Amino acid sequence: MAQHDYNIANQTAPTFRADLNLLLDAIVSNNSGTTAPSTTFANMFWYDTTAEVMKQRNEANSAWVTLDFTSTGSLTQTQAEDATSTVFGSVSGQRLFQAIAEQAIGVGQDWKNVVGSRVANTSYQNTTGRTIMVLIRYRDGNDAEFQISSNNSGWLTVQSGNNNEDGNMSAIIPDSYYYRITANMGDRTWVELR
């Protein structure tokens, strides 16, 4: 464990040599110690021997950022369970699965029959906080178009159906996006995975 202020002052040769050796010890040990070095520099490394984690000073030299180069090579239990952790590096399998499951389409979602609350030529917004899937089965579509929009004004047609044909239309709708069908249809089924 060695830390240094990285300042070699004017001094006699033996004192210079001793100071230089202390500085080199600090470099090769990544400024390791139980407390942070008193003199800091932007992007400086410090191995915190108490927490057993590698830290690096941020570019503004205003805070330490944990890099997760631990002596055990893995996250601490606290780090693995902390959803707001600023530790960079590996994550636990449990935390990774949780993060993916929170956004994966179909996980924790069910198909809902919304035909009674959906009509053509009306826009609907996905306000679920997650991506959803919309599936429409129709009969006798009159040139129907399935459209999506990020702002409810500029529309992108993602599917279209021909006059007097039966068919299906489906689309993945990101959170906060709008969606609509632009023509009247005969009998239809409208379900959403939400």
KABEL-V539212 format. One record per run of one state. SS is the DSSP state (2 for helix, 1 for strand, 0 for the rest). FROM is the first residue (numbers start at 0). LEN is the number of residues. If there is no record, write none. Layout:
{{SS/FROM/LEN} {SS/FROM/LEN}}
This chain:
{{0/0/12} {2/12/16} {0/28/4} {1/32/1} {0/33/11} {1/44/4} {0/48/4} {1/52/5} {0/57/6} {1/63/3} {0/66/10} {2/76/5} {0/81/11} {2/92/11} {0/103/7} {1/110/3} {0/113/1} {2/114/3} {0/117/6} {1/123/2} {0/125/6} {1/131/10} {0/141/3} {1/144/5} {0/149/6} {1/155/5} {0/160/4} {1/164/9} {0/173/4} {1/177/4} {0/181/6} {1/187/6} {0/193/1}}
